[in-house]
Amino acid sequence: MKEPLQKVRKLQGGFEIMDNDNSSYMVKFDHAADKEKVITSGPWLIFDHCLVVSHWSLEFASSNAKV
């Protein structure tokens, strides 16, 4: 998933993808501008799957997440 994200959005810095339970992922960006680009430039289709992208919050629990 990292390579398509890097190519499609032409990000300036690096980032890490962390696989969580319940088919969710957290992404940590090196640059705040890259994070904002990802958040605001949807929709996201990677490997023919639609991804829901949002800012992380303290209340987030992947086991309770609903789309």
N, C-alpha and C positions, 0 to 999 in steps of 0.2 A: 504494500500500500504506500510505502514511502516514496518510491520512484515516481509513480503517477502524480502524486501530490506535488513533488518538486518540479516536475516538467510542466504540468498544466498551468500552474499559477506563477511560475517563474519567481520563486522566493529568493530573497537576497541572502538569508542566513541559514543556519542549520536548524534542525528540530529533532526531537525524540518522540517516538510513538510508544505508548505503554498500553498493552492489552489488558483490559479489565474483564471481570466476569460479565455475564449477561450480554455478550456481543457489543460491548462498548469499549471505547478507546479514549485515552487522554493524550493530548499532544502538547509538548512543551517547546515553545519557539525561542530561538536566540534573540530575535528582534520583535519588538511590539508591533512594528509596521506589518510584518509578515502575518502575525496573528490577526490583526484587523482585516487584512486582505482576505484571509481565509474565511473569517466570520461574515464578511459583507459581500463576497463574490460568488455565492452559490447560484444555482443548485449544484450539489456534488454528486457525481456518478463515478464510482471507481469499481472496475471489474463488474460492470452492469448492476451495481448495487447503489441505491440511493442512500446517502448518509445525512443524518441530521446533525448539524453543527451548531454549538452554542457555547457561551462562556461558562466556565466551571464555577460552581458556588459551593459553599460549605455544606449546604443542604443536600447536595447531590448524592444519591445512593444508587448505584447501577442496578441493584436487585429490585428497586422500586421504579425505575425509569420506564416511562410510557411514551410512545410516539403517537 
